[in-house]
């Protein structure tokens, strides 16, 4: 229940199999870096808008409350269920 942003951008050649060595190799190319920078800028732009205009945050909160009115989030995972963490994990 938090704002997110997602996009798809050109960072590798069309037809490249996902999770392949070809995809990894293309990640080192300037075209991939250009695509990643473009995606990062596009994802950061809304955050900048919110920082420069706090009224946008208030409007977004009002819209969120309106959309959820009468339908609160109910977590399907019981409160007593904990993720399986390694014994030596420092939380």
PDB file of N, CA, C and O in Angstrom:
ATOM      1  N   UNK A   1       0.823  -1.176   0.000  1.00  0.00           N
ATOM      2  CA  UNK A   1       0.000   0.000   0.000  1.00  0.00           C
ATOM      3  C   UNK A   1       0.869   1.242   0.000  1.00  0.00           C
ATOM      4  O   UNK A   1       0.665   2.167   0.786  1.00  0.00           O
ATOM      5  N   UNK A   2       1.844   1.242  -0.899  1.00  0.00           N
ATOM      6  CA  UNK A   2       2.719   2.392  -1.062  1.00  0.00           C
ATOM      7  C   UNK A   2       2.773   2.753  -2.539  1.00  0.00           C
ATOM      8  O   UNK A   2       2.565   1.893  -3.395  1.00  0.00           O
ATOM      9  N   UNK A   3       3.045   3.993  -2.838  1.00  0.00           N
ATOM     10  CA  UNK A   3       3.172   4.380  -4.245  1.00  0.00           C
ATOM     11  C   UNK A   3       4.355   3.672  -4.897  1.00  0.00           C
ATOM     12  O   UNK A   3       5.404   3.495  -4.277  1.00  0.00           O
ATOM     13  N   UNK A   4       4.177   3.280  -6.123  1.00  0.00           N
ATOM     14  CA  UNK A   4       5.261   2.643  -6.866  1.00  0.00           C
ATOM     15  C   UNK A   4       5.312   3.221  -8.266  1.00  0.00           C
ATOM     16  O   UNK A   4       4.373   3.878  -8.717  1.00  0.00           O
ATOM     17  N   UNK A   5       6.395   2.974  -8.934  1.00  0.00           N
ATOM     18  CA  UNK A   5       6.537   3.370 -10.328  1.00  0.00           C
ATOM     19  C   UNK A   5       7.206   2.209 -11.055  1.00  0.00           C
ATOM     20  O   UNK A   5       8.096   1.549 -10.518  1.00  0.00           O
ATOM     21  N   UNK A   6       6.767   1.979 -12.263  1.00  0.00           N
ATOM     22  CA  UNK A   6       7.311   0.891 -13.060  1.00  0.00           C
ATOM     23  C   UNK A   6       7.298   1.315 -14.513  1.00  0.00           C
ATOM     24  O   UNK A   6       6.352   1.960 -14.966  1.00  0.00           O
ATOM     25  N   UNK A   7       8.335   0.960 -15.243  1.00  0.00           N
ATOM     26  CA  UNK A   7       8.341   1.228 -16.666  1.00  0.00           C
ATOM     27  C   UNK A   7       9.230   0.229 -17.365  1.00  0.00           C
ATOM     28  O   UNK A   7      10.046  -0.452 -16.745  1.00  0.00           O
ATOM     29  N   UNK A   8       9.057   0.159 -18.650  1.00  0.00           N
ATOM     30  CA  UNK A   8       9.905  -0.681 -19.469  1.00  0.00           C
ATOM     31  C   UNK A   8      10.624   0.235 -20.436  1.00  0.00           C
ATOM     32  O   UNK A   8      10.020   1.115 -21.049  1.00  0.00           O
ATOM     33  N   UNK A   9      11.912   0.019 -20.565  1.00  0.00           N
ATOM     34  CA  UNK A   9      12.699   0.848 -21.458  1.00  0.00           C
ATOM     35  C   UNK A   9      13.640  -0.007 -22.285  1.00  0.00           C
ATOM     36  O   UNK A   9      13.905  -1.162 -21.951  1.00  0.00           O
ATOM     37  N   UNK A  10      14.132   0.560 -23.345  1.00  0.00           N
ATOM     38  CA  UNK A  10      15.044  -0.155 -24.235  1.00  0.00           C
ATOM     39  C   UNK A  10      16.435  -0.209 -23.619  1.00  0.00           C
ATOM     40  O   UNK A  10      17.127   0.807 -23.545  1.00  0.00           O
ATOM     41  N   UNK A  11      16.841  -1.388 -23.181  1.00  0.00           N
ATOM     42  CA  UNK A  11      18.179  -1.573 -22.625  1.00  0.00           C
ATOM     43  C   UNK A  11      18.898  -2.766 -23.245  1.00  0.00           C
ATOM     44  O   UNK A  11      20.044  -3.053 -22.897  1.00  0.00           O
ATOM     45  N   UNK A  12      18.235  -3.452 -24.151  1.00  0.00           N
ATOM     46  CA  UNK A  12      18.862  -4.572 -24.846  1.00  0.00           C
ATOM     47  C   UNK A  12      18.146  -4.795 -26.174  1.00  0.00           C
ATOM     48  O   UNK A  12      17.070  -4.245 -26.408  1.00  0.00           O
ATOM     49  N   UNK A  13      18.744  -5.597 -27.032  1.00  0.00           N
ATOM     50  CA  UNK A  13      18.210  -5.829 -28.374  1.00  0.00           C
ATOM     51  C   UNK A  13      16.929  -6.652 -28.331  1.00  0.00           C
ATOM     52  O   UNK A  13      16.787  -7.560 -27.513  1.00  0.00           O
ATOM     53  N   UNK A  14      16.015  -6.327 -29.211  1.00  0.00           N
ATOM     54  CA  UNK A  14      14.770  -7.082 -29.339  1.00  0.00           C
ATOM     55  C   UNK A  14      15.112  -8.536 -29.648  1.00  0.00           C
ATOM     56  O   UNK A  14      15.983  -8.825 -30.468  1.00  0.00           O
ATOM     57  N   UNK A  15      14.415  -9.436 -28.980  1.00  0.00           N
ATOM     58  CA  UNK A  15      14.617 -10.860 -29.219  1.00  0.00           C
ATOM     59  C   UNK A  15      15.640 -11.513 -28.305  1.00  0.00           C
ATOM     60  O   UNK A  15      15.827 -12.729 -28.354  1.00  0.00           O
ATOM     61  N   UNK A  16      16.306 -10.722 -27.473  1.00  0.00           N
ATOM     62  CA  UNK A  16      17.282 -11.288 -26.548  1.00  0.00           C
ATOM     63  C   UNK A  16      16.555 -12.078 -25.466  1.00  0.00           C
ATOM     64  O   UNK A  16      15.632 -11.560 -24.837  1.00  0.00           O
ATOM     65  N   UNK A  17      16.964 -13.336 -25.243  1.00  0.00           N
ATOM     66  CA  UNK A  17      16.290 -14.116 -24.201  1.00  0.00           C
ATOM     67  C   UNK A  17      16.558 -13.532 -22.816  1.00  0.00           C
ATOM     68  O   UNK A  17      17.683 -13.142 -22.505  1.00  0.00           O
ATOM     69  N   UNK A  18      15.518 -13.476 -21.993  1.00  0.00           N
ATOM     70  CA  UNK A  18      15.693 -12.996 -20.629  1.00  0.00           C
ATOM     71  C   UNK A  18      16.562 -13.947 -19.822  1.00  0.00           C
ATOM     72  O   UNK A  18      16.602 -15.146 -20.100  1.00  0.00           O
ATOM     73  N   UNK A  19      17.251 -13.421 -18.835  1.00  0.00           N
ATOM     74  CA  UNK A  19      18.096 -14.216 -17.940  1.00  0.00           C
ATOM     75  C   UNK A  19      19.114 -15.052 -18.723  1.00  0.00           C
ATOM     76  O   UNK A  19      19.341 -16.220 -18.407  1.00  0.00           O
ATOM     77  N   UNK A  20      19.717 -14.449 -19.735  1.00  0.00           N
ATOM     78  CA  UNK A  20      20.696 -15.169 -20.558  1.00  0.00           C
ATOM     79  C   UNK A  20      22.038 -14.451 -20.523  1.00  0.00           C
ATOM     80  O   UNK A  20      22.127 -13.293 -20.116  1.00  0.00           O
ATOM     81  N   UNK A  21      23.088 -15.162 -20.958  1.00  0.00           N
ATOM     82  CA  UNK A  21      24.403 -14.524 -21.006  1.00  0.00           C
ATOM     83  C   UNK A  21      24.401 -13.404 -22.036  1.00  0.00           C
ATOM     84  O   UNK A  21      25.140 -12.430 -21.896  1.00  0.00           O
ATOM     85  N   UNK A  22      23.571 -13.537 -23.076  1.00  0.00           N
ATOM     86  CA  UNK A  22      23.489 -12.482 -24.087  1.00  0.00           C
ATOM     87  C   UNK A  22      22.946 -11.186 -23.484  1.00  0.00           C
ATOM     88  O   UNK A  22      23.421 -10.092 -23.791  1.00  0.00           O
ATOM     89  N   UNK A  23      21.958 -11.332 -22.633  1.00  0.00           N
ATOM     90  CA  UNK A  23      21.382 -10.159 -21.973  1.00  0.00           C
ATOM     91  C   UNK A  23      22.415  -9.508 -21.047  1.00  0.00           C
ATOM     92  O   UNK A  23      22.550  -8.285 -21.016  1.00  0.00           O
ATOM     93  N   UNK A  24      23.133 -10.333 -20.300  1.00  0.00           N
ATOM     94  CA  UNK A  24      24.166  -9.817 -19.396  1.00  0.00           C
ATOM     95  C   UNK A  24      25.246  -9.087 -20.195  1.00  0.00           C
ATOM     96  O   UNK A  24      25.676  -8.000 -19.809  1.00  0.00           O
ATOM     97  N   UNK A  25      25.677  -9.675 -21.290  1.00  0.00           N
ATOM     98  CA  UNK A  25      26.723  -9.059 -22.105  1.00  0.00           C
ATOM     99  C   UNK A  25      26.271  -7.711 -22.661  1.00  0.00           C
ATOM    100  O   UNK A  25      27.065  -6.772 -22.732  1.00  0.00           O
ATOM    101  N   UNK A  26      25.016  -7.611 -23.052  1.00  0.00           N
ATOM    102  CA  UNK A  26      24.517  -6.350 -23.595  1.00  0.00           C
ATOM    103  C   UNK A  26      24.403  -5.268 -22.528  1.00  0.00           C
ATOM    104  O   UNK A  26      24.397  -4.079 -22.846  1.00  0.00           O
ATOM    105  N   UNK A  27      24.315  -5.671 -21.280  1.00  0.00           N
ATOM    106  CA  UNK A  27      24.201  -4.696 -20.197  1.00  0.00           C
ATOM    107  C   UNK A  27      25.421  -3.816 -20.046  1.00  0.00           C
ATOM    108  O   UNK A  27      25.362  -2.780 -19.383  1.00  0.00           O
ATOM    109  N   UNK A  28      26.524  -4.212 -20.652  1.00  0.00           N
ATOM    110  CA  UNK A  28      27.757  -3.423 -20.565  1.00  0.00           C
ATOM    111  C   UNK A  28      27.871  -2.402 -21.700  1.00  0.00           C
ATOM    112  O   UNK A  28      28.800  -1.594 -21.719  1.00  0.00           O
ATOM    113  N   UNK A  29      26.950  -2.439 -22.622  1.00  0.00           N
ATOM    114  CA  UNK A  29      27.027  -1.551 -23.783  1.00  0.00           C
ATOM    115  C   UNK A  29      26.500  -0.152 -23.468  1.00  0.00           C
ATOM    116  O   UNK A  29      25.631   0.012 -22.612  1.00  0.00           O
ATOM    117  N   UNK A  30      27.034   0.862 -24.169  1.00  0.00           N
ATOM    118  CA  UNK A  30      26.551   2.227 -23.960  1.00  0.00           C
ATOM    119  C   UNK A  30      25.043   2.375 -24.176  1.00  0.00           C
ATOM    120  O   UNK A  30      24.402   3.169 -23.485  1.00  0.00           O
ATOM    121  N   UNK A  31      24.465   1.629 -25.118  1.00  0.00           N
ATOM    122  CA  UNK A  31      23.030   1.733 -25.367  1.00  0.00           C
ATOM    123  C   UNK A  31      22.241   1.296 -24.134  1.00  0.00           C
ATOM    124  O   UNK A  31      21.218   1.898 -23.805  1.00  0.00           O
ATOM    125  N   UNK A  32      22.713   0.249 -23.450  1.00  0.00           N
ATOM    126  CA  UNK A  32      22.031  -0.212 -22.241  1.00  0.00           C
ATOM    127  C   UNK A  32      22.105   0.837 -21.148  1.00  0.00           C
ATOM    128  O   UNK A  32      21.117   1.089 -20.458  1.00  0.00           O
ATOM    129  N   UNK A  33      23.261   1.445 -20.987  1.00  0.00           N
ATOM    130  CA  UNK A  33      23.426   2.480 -19.963  1.00  0.00           C
ATOM    131  C   UNK A  33      22.556   3.694 -20.274  1.00  0.00           C
ATOM    132  O   UNK A  33      21.970   4.293 -19.372  1.00  0.00           O
ATOM    133  N   UNK A  34      22.475   4.047 -21.538  1.00  0.00           N
ATOM    134  CA  UNK A  34      21.625   5.168 -21.938  1.00  0.00           C
ATOM    135  C   UNK A  34      20.166   4.869 -21.604  1.00  0.00           C
ATOM    136  O   UNK A  34      19.452   5.737 -21.101  1.00  0.00           O
ATOM    137  N   UNK A  35      19.723   3.640 -21.882  1.00  0.00           N
ATOM    138  CA  UNK A  35      18.357   3.254 -21.560  1.00  0.00           C
ATOM    139  C   UNK A  35      18.094   3.266 -20.070  1.00  0.00           C
ATOM    140  O   UNK A  35      17.027   3.691 -19.630  1.00  0.00           O
ATOM    141  N   UNK A  36      19.071   2.798 -19.280  1.00  0.00           N
ATOM    142  CA  UNK A  36      18.896   2.785 -17.821  1.00  0.00           C
ATOM    143  C   UNK A  36      18.823   4.194 -17.260  1.00  0.00           C
ATOM    144  O   UNK A  36      18.017   4.467 -16.371  1.00  0.00           O
ATOM    145  N   UNK A  37      19.659   5.094 -17.773  1.00  0.00           N
ATOM    146  CA  UNK A  37      19.633   6.483 -17.306  1.00  0.00           C
ATOM    147  C   UNK A  37      18.303   7.134 -17.678  1.00  0.00           C
ATOM    148  O   UNK A  37      17.723   7.869 -16.879  1.00  0.00           O
ATOM    149  N   UNK A  38      17.826   6.864 -18.883  1.00  0.00           N
ATOM    150  CA  UNK A  38      16.537   7.410 -19.310  1.00  0.00           C
ATOM    151  C   UNK A  38      15.416   6.914 -18.388  1.00  0.00           C
ATOM    152  O   UNK A  38      14.560   7.693 -17.969  1.00  0.00           O
ATOM    153  N   UNK A  39      15.429   5.616 -18.078  1.00  0.00           N
ATOM    154  CA  UNK A  39      14.413   5.041 -17.189  1.00  0.00           C
ATOM    155  C   UNK A  39      14.503   5.661 -15.799  1.00  0.00           C
ATOM    156  O   UNK A  39      13.478   5.980 -15.195  1.00  0.00           O
ATOM    157  N   UNK A  40      15.715   5.832 -15.289  1.00  0.00           N
ATOM    158  CA  UNK A  40      15.890   6.416 -13.952  1.00  0.00           C
ATOM    159  C   UNK A  40      15.349   7.833 -13.902  1.00  0.00           C
ATOM    160  O   UNK A  40      14.708   8.222 -12.926  1.00  0.00           O
ATOM    161  N   UNK A  41      15.602   8.599 -14.939  1.00  0.00           N
ATOM    162  CA  UNK A  41      15.083   9.972 -14.986  1.00  0.00           C
ATOM    163  C   UNK A  41      13.562   9.987 -15.035  1.00  0.00           C
ATOM    164  O   UNK A  41      12.918  10.790 -14.360  1.00  0.00           O
ATOM    165  N   UNK A  42      12.993   9.094 -15.838  1.00  0.00           N
ATOM    166  CA  UNK A  42      11.530   9.035 -15.951  1.00  0.00           C
ATOM    167  C   UNK A  42      10.903   8.620 -14.626  1.00  0.00           C
ATOM    168  O   UNK A  42       9.826   9.103 -14.275  1.00  0.00           O
ATOM    169  N   UNK A  43      11.565   7.728 -13.883  1.00  0.00           N
ATOM    170  CA  UNK A  43      11.026   7.276 -12.602  1.00  0.00           C
ATOM    171  C   UNK A  43      11.218   8.321 -11.506  1.00  0.00           C
ATOM    172  O   UNK A  43      10.416   8.391 -10.574  1.00  0.00           O
ATOM    173  N   UNK A  44      12.259   9.127 -11.604  1.00  0.00           N
ATOM    174  CA  UNK A  44      12.524  10.144 -10.591  1.00  0.00           C
ATOM    175  C   UNK A  44      11.687  11.404 -10.793  1.00  0.00           C
ATOM    176  O   UNK A  44      11.451  12.145  -9.839  1.00  0.00           O
ATOM    177  N   UNK A  45      11.238  11.655 -12.012  1.00  0.00           N
ATOM    178  CA  UNK A  45      10.504  12.888 -12.306  1.00  0.00           C
ATOM    179  C   UNK A  45       9.256  13.074 -11.431  1.00  0.00           C
ATOM    180  O   UNK A  45       9.044  14.178 -10.930  1.00  0.00           O
ATOM    181  N   UNK A  46       8.429  12.053 -11.227  1.00  0.00           N
ATOM    182  CA  UNK A  46       7.266  12.258 -10.358  1.00  0.00           C
ATOM    183  C   UNK A  46       7.657  12.614  -8.923  1.00  0.00           C
ATOM    184  O   UNK A  46       6.981  13.414  -8.276  1.00  0.00           O
ATOM    185  N   UNK A  47       8.743  12.024  -8.424  1.00  0.00           N
ATOM    186  CA  UNK A  47       9.191  12.355  -7.068  1.00  0.00           C
ATOM    187  C   UNK A  47       9.604  13.817  -6.986  1.00  0.00           C
ATOM    188  O   UNK A  47       9.311  14.490  -5.998  1.00  0.00           O
ATOM    189  N   UNK A  48      10.275  14.309  -8.005  1.00  0.00           N
ATOM    190  CA  UNK A  48      10.659  15.725  -8.021  1.00  0.00           C
ATOM    191  C   UNK A  48       9.427  16.620  -8.046  1.00  0.00           C
ATOM    192  O   UNK A  48       9.379  17.648  -7.370  1.00  0.00           O
ATOM    193  N   UNK A  49       8.436  16.219  -8.831  1.00  0.00           N
ATOM    194  CA  UNK A  49       7.192  16.999  -8.870  1.00  0.00           C
ATOM    195  C   UNK A  49       6.580  17.096  -7.478  1.00  0.00           C
ATOM    196  O   UNK A  49       6.128  18.164  -7.066  1.00  0.00           O
ATOM    197  N   UNK A  50       6.568  15.970  -6.752  1.00  0.00           N
ATOM    198  CA  UNK A  50       5.996  15.962  -5.406  1.00  0.00           C
ATOM    199  C   UNK A  50       6.811  16.814  -4.436  1.00  0.00           C
ATOM    200  O   UNK A  50       6.243  17.494  -3.581  1.00  0.00           O
ATOM    201  N   UNK A  51       8.123  16.781  -4.562  1.00  0.00           N
ATOM    202  CA  UNK A  51       8.971  17.590  -3.684  1.00  0.00           C
ATOM    203  C   UNK A  51       8.786  19.081  -3.931  1.00  0.00           C
ATOM    204  O   UNK A  51       8.854  19.885  -3.001  1.00  0.00           O
ATOM    205  N   UNK A  52       8.556  19.444  -5.177  1.00  0.00           N
ATOM    206  CA  UNK A  52       8.405  20.859  -5.523  1.00  0.00           C
ATOM    207  C   UNK A  52       6.991  21.388  -5.288  1.00  0.00           C
ATOM    208  O   UNK A  52       6.790  22.601  -5.218  1.00  0.00           O
ATOM    209  N   UNK A  53       6.013  20.495  -5.166  1.00  0.00           N
ATOM    210  CA  UNK A  53       4.626  20.929  -4.981  1.00  0.00           C
ATOM    211  C   UNK A  53       3.937  20.032  -3.949  1.00  0.00           C
ATOM    212  O   UNK A  53       3.277  19.060  -4.316  1.00  0.00           O
ATOM    213  N   UNK A  54       4.088  20.356  -2.657  1.00  0.00           N
ATOM    214  CA  UNK A  54       3.487  19.527  -1.606  1.00  0.00           C
ATOM    215  C   UNK A  54       1.976  19.368  -1.738  1.00  0.00           C
ATOM    216  O   UNK A  54       1.414  18.415  -1.198  1.00  0.00           O
ATOM    217  N   UNK A  55       1.316  20.266  -2.432  1.00  0.00           N
ATOM    218  CA  UNK A  55      -0.131  20.137  -2.632  1.00  0.00           C
ATOM    219  C   UNK A  55      -0.459  18.878  -3.431  1.00  0.00           C
ATOM    220  O   UNK A  55      -1.538  18.305  -3.277  1.00  0.00           O
ATOM    221  N   UNK A  56       0.469  18.448  -4.283  1.00  0.00           N
ATOM    222  CA  UNK A  56       0.262  17.214  -5.035  1.00  0.00           C
ATOM    223  C   UNK A  56       0.175  16.008  -4.094  1.00  0.00           C
ATOM    224  O   UNK A  56      -0.603  15.083  -4.327  1.00  0.00           O
ATOM    225  N   UNK A  57       0.975  16.029  -3.040  1.00  0.00           N
ATOM    226  CA  UNK A  57       0.950  14.934  -2.069  1.00  0.00           C
ATOM    227  C   UNK A  57      -0.406  14.891  -1.378  1.00  0.00           C
ATOM    228  O   UNK A  57      -0.992  13.820  -1.217  1.00  0.00           O
ATOM    229  N   UNK A  58      -0.896  16.036  -0.975  1.00  0.00           N
ATOM    230  CA  UNK A  58      -2.203  16.099  -0.314  1.00  0.00           C
ATOM    231  C   UNK A  58      -3.303  15.592  -1.244  1.00  0.00           C
ATOM    232  O   UNK A  58      -4.183  14.845  -0.816  1.00  0.00           O
ATOM    233  N   UNK A  59      -3.256  15.997  -2.522  1.00  0.00           N
ATOM    234  CA  UNK A  59      -4.267  15.536  -3.486  1.00  0.00           C
ATOM    235  C   UNK A  59      -4.165  14.030  -3.708  1.00  0.00           C
ATOM    236  O   UNK A  59      -5.184  13.351  -3.837  1.00  0.00           O
ATOM    237  N   UNK A  60      -2.946  13.510  -3.752  1.00  0.00           N
ATOM    238  CA  UNK A  60      -2.761  12.068  -3.933  1.00  0.00           C
ATOM    239  C   UNK A  60      -3.289  11.306  -2.727  1.00  0.00           C
ATOM    240  O   UNK A  60      -3.906  10.251  -2.877  1.00  0.00           O
ATOM    241  N   UNK A  61      -3.050  11.835  -1.528  1.00  0.00           N
ATOM    242  CA  UNK A  61      -3.555  11.176  -0.320  1.00  0.00           C
ATOM    243  C   UNK A  61      -5.086  11.179  -0.297  1.00  0.00           C
ATOM    244  O   UNK A  61      -5.709  10.187   0.084  1.00  0.00           O
ATOM    245  N   UNK A  62      -5.678  12.284  -0.703  1.00  0.00           N
ATOM    246  CA  UNK A  62      -7.140  12.369  -0.765  1.00  0.00           C
ATOM    247  C   UNK A  62      -7.692  11.374  -1.788  1.00  0.00           C
ATOM    248  O   UNK A  62      -8.686  10.695  -1.527  1.00  0.00           O
ATOM    249  N   UNK A  63      -7.049  11.293  -2.941  1.00  0.00           N
ATOM    250  CA  UNK A  63      -7.487  10.370  -3.975  1.00  0.00           C
ATOM    251  C   UNK A  63      -7.357   8.923  -3.486  1.00  0.00           C
ATOM    252  O   UNK A  63      -8.250   8.106  -3.712  1.00  0.00           O
ATOM    253  N   UNK A  64      -6.263   8.616  -2.826  1.00  0.00           N
ATOM    254  CA  UNK A  64      -6.025   7.271  -2.286  1.00  0.00           C
ATOM    255  C   UNK A  64      -7.100   6.912  -1.266  1.00  0.00           C
ATOM    256  O   UNK A  64      -7.650   5.811  -1.304  1.00  0.00           O
ATOM    257  N   UNK A  65      -7.401   7.835  -0.353  1.00  0.00           N
ATOM    258  CA  UNK A  65      -8.423   7.595   0.664  1.00  0.00           C
ATOM    259  C   UNK A  65      -9.797   7.389   0.012  1.00  0.00           C
ATOM    260  O   UNK A  65     -10.570   6.530   0.438  1.00  0.00           O
ATOM    261  N   UNK A  66     -10.088   8.169  -1.006  1.00  0.00           N
ATOM    262  CA  UNK A  66     -11.369   8.040  -1.718  1.00  0.00           C
ATOM    263  C   UNK A  66     -11.474   6.674  -2.389  1.00  0.00           C
ATOM    264  O   UNK A  66     -12.525   6.035  -2.334  1.00  0.00           O
ATOM    265  N   UNK A  67     -10.397   6.224  -3.018  1.00  0.00           N
ATOM    266  CA  UNK A  67     -10.414   4.934  -3.714  1.00  0.00           C
ATOM    267  C   UNK A  67     -10.545   3.762  -2.745  1.00  0.00           C
ATOM    268  O   UNK A  67     -11.114   2.728  -3.096  1.00  0.00           O
ATOM    269  N   UNK A  68     -10.021   3.916  -1.527  1.00  0.00           N
ATOM    270  CA  UNK A  68     -10.077   2.836  -0.545  1.00  0.00           C
ATOM    271  C   UNK A  68     -11.274   2.933   0.390  1.00  0.00           C
ATOM    272  O   UNK A  68     -11.466   2.059   1.236  1.00  0.00           O
ATOM    273  N   UNK A  69     -12.067   3.963   0.256  1.00  0.00           N
ATOM    274  CA  UNK A  69     -13.199   4.176   1.167  1.00  0.00           C
ATOM    275  C   UNK A  69     -14.043   2.914   1.276  1.00  0.00           C
ATOM    276  O   UNK A  69     -14.558   2.404   0.280  1.00  0.00           O
ATOM    277  N   UNK A  70     -14.177   2.418   2.511  1.00  0.00           N
ATOM    278  CA  UNK A  70     -14.987   1.236   2.752  1.00  0.00           C
ATOM    279  C   UNK A  70     -14.333  -0.076   2.369  1.00  0.00           C
ATOM    280  O   UNK A  70     -14.947  -1.133   2.515  1.00  0.00           O
ATOM    281  N   UNK A  71     -13.077  -0.033   1.872  1.00  0.00           N
ATOM    282  CA  UNK A  71     -12.377  -1.253   1.483  1.00  0.00           C
ATOM    283  C   UNK A  71     -10.958  -1.229   2.051  1.00  0.00           C
ATOM    284  O   UNK A  71      -9.997  -1.085   1.295  1.00  0.00           O
ATOM    285  N   UNK A  72     -10.815  -1.367   3.346  1.00  0.00           N
ATOM    286  CA  UNK A  72      -9.473  -1.325   3.926  1.00  0.00           C
ATOM    287  C   UNK A  72      -8.645  -2.532   3.481  1.00  0.00           C
ATOM    288  O   UNK A  72      -9.187  -3.581   3.132  1.00  0.00           O
ATOM    289  N   UNK A  73      -7.347  -2.365   3.502  1.00  0.00           N
ATOM    290  CA  UNK A  73      -6.441  -3.458   3.148  1.00  0.00           C
ATOM    291  C   UNK A  73      -6.470  -4.518   4.241  1.00  0.00           C
ATOM    292  O   UNK A  73      -6.325  -4.204   5.422  1.00  0.00           O
ATOM    293  N   UNK A  74      -6.654  -5.752   3.851  1.00  0.00           N
ATOM    294  CA  UNK A  74      -6.607  -6.873   4.783  1.00  0.00           C
ATOM    295  C   UNK A  74      -5.462  -7.771   4.345  1.00  0.00           C
ATOM    296  O   UNK A  74      -5.503  -8.376   3.273  1.00  0.00           O
ATOM    297  N   UNK A  75      -4.450  -7.849   5.182  1.00  0.00           N
ATOM    298  CA  UNK A  75      -3.282  -8.652   4.857  1.00  0.00           C
ATOM    299  C   UNK A  75      -3.653 -10.130   4.917  1.00  0.00           C
ATOM    300  O   UNK A  75      -4.136 -10.598   5.948  1.00  0.00           O
ATOM    301  N   UNK A  76      -3.435 -10.881   3.821  1.00  0.00           N
ATOM    302  CA  UNK A  76      -3.792 -12.299   3.824  1.00  0.00           C
ATOM    303  C   UNK A  76      -2.832 -13.160   4.641  1.00  0.00           C
ATOM    304  O   UNK A  76      -3.113 -14.331   4.895  1.00  0.00           O
ATOM    305  N   UNK A  77      -1.717 -12.593   5.049  1.00  0.00           N
ATOM    306  CA  UNK A  77      -0.742 -13.329   5.854  1.00  0.00           C
ATOM    307  C   UNK A  77      -1.052 -13.084   7.323  1.00  0.00           C
ATOM    308  O   UNK A  77      -1.075 -11.935   7.764  1.00  0.00           O
ATOM    309  N   UNK A  78      -1.292 -14.144   8.089  1.00  0.00           N
ATOM    310  CA  UNK A  78      -1.601 -13.972   9.513  1.00  0.00           C
ATOM    311  C   UNK A  78      -0.468 -13.252  10.255  1.00  0.00           C
ATOM    312  O   UNK A  78       0.703 -13.382   9.897  1.00  0.00           O
ATOM    313  N   UNK A  79      -0.835 -12.494  11.289  1.00  0.00           N
ATOM    314  CA  UNK A  79       0.151 -11.717  12.051  1.00  0.00           C
ATOM    315  C   UNK A  79       1.230 -12.577  12.681  1.00  0.00           C
ATOM    316  O   UNK A  79       2.355 -12.111  12.864  1.00  0.00           O
ATOM    317  N   UNK A  80       0.916 -13.831  13.022  1.00  0.00           N
ATOM    318  CA  UNK A  80       1.900 -14.666  13.703  1.00  0.00           C
ATOM    319  C   UNK A  80       2.860 -15.378  12.742  1.00  0.00           C
ATOM    320  O   UNK A  80       3.754 -16.095  13.193  1.00  0.00           O
ATOM    321  N   UNK A  81       2.694 -15.196  11.432  1.00  0.00           N
ATOM    322  CA  UNK A  81       3.578 -15.829  10.454  1.00  0.00           C
ATOM    323  C   UNK A  81       4.784 -14.930  10.229  1.00  0.00           C
ATOM    324  O   UNK A  81       4.642 -13.747   9.920  1.00  0.00           O
ATOM    325  N   UNK A  82       5.960 -15.497  10.386  1.00  0.00           N
ATOM    326  CA  UNK A  82       7.205 -14.758  10.190  1.00  0.00           C
ATOM    327  C   UNK A  82       7.970 -15.365   9.020  1.00  0.00           C
ATOM    328  O   UNK A  82       7.861 -16.566   8.773  1.00  0.00           O
ATOM    329  N   UNK A  83       8.732 -14.566   8.305  1.00  0.00           N
ATOM    330  CA  UNK A  83       9.499 -15.108   7.177  1.00  0.00           C
ATOM    331  C   UNK A  83      10.605 -16.026   7.694  1.00  0.00           C
ATOM    332  O   UNK A  83      11.145 -15.799   8.776  1.00  0.00           O
ATOM    333  N   UNK A  84      10.942 -17.062   6.925  1.00  0.00           N
ATOM    334  CA  UNK A  84      12.010 -17.965   7.342  1.00  0.00           C
ATOM    335  C   UNK A  84      13.378 -17.299   7.150  1.00  0.00           C
ATOM    336  O   UNK A  84      13.900 -17.253   6.036  1.00  0.00           O
ATOM    337  N   UNK A  85      13.937 -16.799   8.211  1.00  0.00           N
ATOM    338  CA  UNK A  85      15.239 -16.133   8.159  1.00  0.00           C
ATOM    339  C   UNK A  85      16.329 -17.088   8.612  1.00  0.00           C
ATOM    340  O   UNK A  85      16.087 -17.951   9.456  1.00  0.00           O
ATOM    341  N   UNK A  86      17.522 -16.942   8.064  1.00  0.00           N
ATOM    342  CA  UNK A  86      18.636 -17.782   8.541  1.00  0.00           C
ATOM    343  C   UNK A  86      18.874 -17.540  10.022  1.00  0.00           C
ATOM    344  O   UNK A  86      18.615 -16.452  10.536  1.00  0.00           O
ATOM    345  N   UNK A  87      19.363 -18.551  10.693  1.00  0.00           N
ATOM    346  CA  UNK A  87      19.592 -18.482  12.150  1.00  0.00           C
ATOM    347  C   UNK A  87      20.504 -17.327  12.533  1.00  0.00           C
ATOM    348  O   UNK A  87      20.331 -16.732  13.597  1.00  0.00           O
ATOM    349  N   UNK A  88      21.478 -16.998  11.678  1.00  0.00           N
ATOM    350  CA  UNK A  88      22.448 -15.958  12.035  1.00  0.00           C
ATOM    351  C   UNK A  88      22.090 -14.586  11.465  1.00  0.00           C
ATOM    352  O   UNK A  88      22.923 -13.680  11.466  1.00  0.00           O
ATOM    353  N   UNK A  89      20.876 -14.430  10.987  1.00  0.00           N
ATOM    354  CA  UNK A  89      20.468 -13.127  10.439  1.00  0.00           C
ATOM    355  C   UNK A  89      20.351 -12.092  11.549  1.00  0.00           C
ATOM    356  O   UNK A  89      19.800 -12.366  12.615  1.00  0.00           O
ATOM    357  N   UNK A  90      20.872 -10.914  11.287  1.00  0.00           N
ATOM    358  CA  UNK A  90      20.782  -9.828  12.250  1.00  0.00           C
ATOM    359  C   UNK A  90      19.674  -8.897  11.791  1.00  0.00           C
ATOM    360  O   UNK A  90      19.809  -8.207  10.781  1.00  0.00           O
ATOM    361  N   UNK A  91      18.586  -8.880  12.534  1.00  0.00           N
ATOM    362  CA  UNK A  91      17.420  -8.087  12.139  1.00  0.00           C
ATOM    363  C   UNK A  91      17.442  -6.763  12.849  1.00  0.00           C
ATOM    364  O   UNK A  91      16.544  -5.943  12.654  1.00  0.00           O
TER     365      UNK A  91
END
